[in-house]
């Protein structure tokens, strides 16, 4: 099992009830806000010096974003790999 499939299964197991697409979309928005908040603190509190503490907080919040993205993928019956492959094609056209 590859890591993306393993993540998909773990995400499903971590839900305590069935959520709808709206829940995942709103949750993702909230988590993106938390990533932004950590970056704000990097500037405000850390003088743009990326400390290990701040880096770990950002990684944690990005992981929470990924949880919601995986939930959206599950609801759309697509894989993260599908999303990544489509985005690779998109960005490769931009860089041509």
Steps between C-alpha positions, in 0.01 A plus 500: 500500500643839407499791742213680327274195526607449860418864576159463334415203719625669817302815421181297464566321829555828684154638420268463797195532275427539132562855385370666186686699237405831664658392828828416329507820295428722801749307712767541232440873497548514876821301485641717221434791735705324767790455256479871423491580871822305557666688215376827647661401831820415313510861383364666814657295777804339340624786280472270197749259660355151442546324833454125535198568721331715235592256224340213693185705559474576128552133414227403746255747351584386146426145615160615622438658158591170338249315721220719366627475141498121532144518631398702196673247275313217671167676445585556132620138468843609377847444640764747609709345226235605245519856632881503495520359147250754368692781669831379358350524151363847577825641636709343227296693242563824692876446498518430125 
